Structures are given as structure tokens and as C-alpha cells.
């Protein structure tokens, strides 16, 4: 009996329910094989960084969840919310239950700056701030001292821009979104009136997209300030900007020139500072200032490096966010490349540290390639991983029980599993809680509340 | 706001955009593709994917190109959705060169 036939469906577990996990499920369900796809999510709520990463004022981007809803409703798919590999089921158990396991756990750690003073109060990971305003359970209890005039954001990507924008957006414009209420209250009392976005490389190398950059210039009461001298490019950067393959570079420069040409008018300012890197954080107990070191770009177009110069500036700032990259974390029972923060793999096939394949294990998304790209990038990535898996079919022939085995193991421990229908009930409760305050939704920020909401709604929805 | 496919796509139809689209909002006929503005989530993933720079954010669309907004919206309803990359059209590479890419 060949695997992938109606009588012997290919049984796959996907660990993680962010975009890469859902696109892997879609690719499997789109294949010509009969498949059973079980998606495990450690939280009771799905969608990973679409729920807890995408900024609340980017509702259109968040609407990608409509597509994920459709995938979740397809025959063969099952959601196991509130089930974590390594907590509720081991990697070895999953391996014995399924023909293959696809790890799509993303990158939930953050990269440190590695400079003295970084441990001072008031220096935060941007990822924590993003999780906080998005109501991510692990971040909901964090405190950010917004009683400061000046904030510095270290980084040159869209996350850094999101942090700047959320600090500068008038709360009136956020009130109707699904931003966490604790964040809305704190932002309403914010005194921040000057933000410095500090990046090691030049404007031609910055990773943000023109759309996000342009949006910074639309915040009422704020002005984006760019030093025109920073836009004078060296020869290699000019070549990079002229390269037709780097679509966004020329556009970014155009937006930045527009910012640089504006006379100062608004009281509050976002300063975009290029070719400067923090080398020390100063303060007693909490941050008061940063030392920024000017950088010089060196090397051929496309692979320029920032090298330090001797010129240093002091930037007074009472609040610092580092946004120099997310970082994957290792999973118990699986190999991990601690340098890159990914699971070692070849095109999605998991390998051990020496490059030997680990049969039946696959990776996709940020835990596979590192924290780069946007939502759509994960679709191609997951299609590639599933292609490799399907090529390996002859190697995955051993009989596997799949879903029934997982259900039995979880039931044996009395573990509370959240189904996709349960999640829809949680979502409904979040929407109705939001409506009372004129918001799209008020997210539950606590796992126990999520579980209670599913339970309460389940009782309510049951026919009496 | 949405994203639109402009004239450069005609005769190339590389469809690299399709593989990068998170919401499957591309529709195709024999000569080119169109974006369904109702589905597009404005993520811009398709812009750098296109080898001939055919895809533009509505914001960046020049005055004399505005008609592409209506054409995309209308044609998306008429042609089938494509979810995977297709082989480029015959002559696509010649047209790409002629377009300067």
C-alpha cells in the first residue's frame, strides 16, 4: 500500500502556526497525495507573528489570516492549539506518530547588541515592545518607561520602523485597532517627543521597505529629519542604488531625499541616523545616553561592510530599543545552529551539526532560513520544504498512526487541546470584548483567559 | 491602496510574483497577470520578485498609468487565479532585454 493513498494517507505534524506553518499545510493539501496535517501551536491562539508581530495599525496586512482560516477548514487539516513540542509531547513521540514533522517555530528570541551597559533598565528588545503592544502573553506584563523625552531605536528594518511609528502615532489613531489596552493606556501618557532611529549602514543598505518608510512621514505632529550629508553616497552605494535587481533601494532614497528637503516645521521629530552604531550605553541603574560611533562603508557594491571610525557622538536618550534581528531558539531533541539561530538544514531537510540528514524532520520559515523576508517569502520557503518532503516519500514508508496517537497521548495526560473551532470562539469573544470599547478586538493576553473564553463559549454554544 | 501590474508584464508573464504572493491574488490570461485589489494585502512581496518591474504600488503609479488600477480590478474577475509559477512566455527574455532589464 503506497503512502499518500486514501487508504494510507501521509501523516504530517507541523509545529507552529505562523505563516510558514500555514503555507506548509497549504502546500501539502495542494499536493496530489492524500494527507492528514496536524498543526501544533503552543498557545491556544494561532497565526504567530501575524497576531503578535504585525503592527495593529496594519490591519490590511493582518487580513492574511482570512487565507489561513480557509486552509484550516480544508479536509485533512486539524489544529492542536495549546500543544507544545517539548512541553506536552516530545520530539521523539512526534517522530514515532507521524511520517514526518515540519518545524515552523519561527524566531522568538532577539539578538543582543553586545555592548557595555546594555543590561541597564530602559534598554529593551524591540521584539518585546512589539509583543507588548500586540498582547503577546509572554510580553503583556512588561513595563516600558514612556515618561522620557527621547527614545533611540537601534536597527534599520521594518520592525525598527514599526517601533518608531507606534511611539509616534497619536493614540486616537490606534484606539479602534486591536492594540492591547495596556499599551494604549501607556502610550496615551507617553512623553516621548524625539526618536532617533540609528543604523550601522547607509541609506542604500537599509532593510526597510519604501512603504513603511513613507508612512513615517505621515504622522501628524511629527517630522522625519534626515541629514542631507547622509544621502551623499559612495561609489559602491551608487552602484547598489542603480542596480535594477534592488527595487526598493532607489525608492527608499527618493523618500529619504523628500524628508531631507523639508524645512523643520513640526515640534516632534524622528531622526534617521545612518552609518552610526552604538558602542556603549551609559547611566546609573537606568539608561541616560548612548555613545554612537561613526561607521565607514567599505567593500564592493552588494557586499559593503560597516567599519568603525574614531569619531564618536553622544546621544542622550532615556529609552532604547534594539532591533538588530530576531533569533530562533533551539527545541529539545533537535539540532540547533547557535551561531545562526536556526535548525541546520539542507533546503528544509533537517540535518545534524555535521550535515547528516535526520530522516523525517523538516524545517520551514524563520527557523529554517533565519529572520529575513516578509509574509509572502514564507510561502515560497514552505513550498520548497514540502517539495523536498514529497521527494523523500519512499524513505518515509514506515506505518504511522498519526492523529489518533497524538490525541490519545494528550488525553492520557488530561491536557486541554484548543481546536480551530475553539479558537473561532475565542476570536468571537475578543471581537465582542473589543466592540464595547469601539475596538476591532480586545485580545486576551493571558493563556488562562484564552482557555476560559473557549470553555465559556463552548458551554454557551452547546444546544440545551 | 493596492498594488497593480502594469504593461511590462505583457508578453513576459514570468509569474515569479505568484510564488511570493501570500494571499493568491494573481489572475492570468495568455499574455499577462493581474492583481485582485480585494484580496491584495499590500505587502509588496511581489514588487522585487518581478524581473521586469511590472508591479507598482498604487501610490507610486504615475498620472498617465492610473488606468491600470481599473484594468487590474476588472480583469482579475475575468481570468482564473494562478497559485504557482508558470513557465515564462516564448520571447519573454527578448522582451525583458528590450525593456532594459
Contacts between the chains, C-beta under 8 A, distances in Angstrom:
chain1	res1	chain2	res2	distance
A	19	B	22	6.8
A	23	B	22	7.8
A	30	B	83	7.4
A	60	B	41	5.2
A	60	B	42	5.3
A	61	B	41	5.3
A	61	B	42	6.8
A	61	B	43	6.0
A	63	B	41	5.5
A	64	B	22	5.3
A	64	B	23	5.8
A	64	B	41	5.3
A	64	B	43	7.8
A	66	B	23	7.8
A	67	B	22	7.1
A	67	B	23	5.1
A	67	B	24	7.1
A	209	B	44	5.6
A	210	B	44	8.0
A	210	B	57	7.8
A	210	B	60	8.0
A	211	B	42	7.3
A	211	B	44	5.8
A	211	B	57	6.5
A	211	B	59	7.7
A	214	B	59	7.4
A	244	B	53	7.0
A	244	B	100	7.8
A	244	B	101	5.3
A	245	B	48	7.9
A	246	B	48	7.8
A	247	B	47	5.6
A	247	B	48	4.4
A	247	B	53	6.6
A	248	B	47	7.4
A	248	B	48	6.5
A	251	B	60	7.3
A	373	B	45	7.9
A	374	B	43	5.6
A	374	B	44	7.4
A	374	B	45	5.3
A	375	B	22	4.5
A	375	B	41	7.9
A	375	B	43	5.6
A	375	B	45	7.0
A	376	B	20	4.4
A	376	B	21	5.8
A	376	B	22	4.1
A	376	B	43	5.7
A	376	B	45	3.1
A	376	B	46	7.2
A	377	B	20	6.7
A	377	B	45	6.4
A	378	B	22	7.5
A	379	B	19	6.9
A	379	B	20	6.7
A	379	B	21	7.2
A	379	B	22	5.7
A	380	B	19	4.9
A	380	B	20	6.0
A	383	B	19	7.1
A	383	B	84	7.9
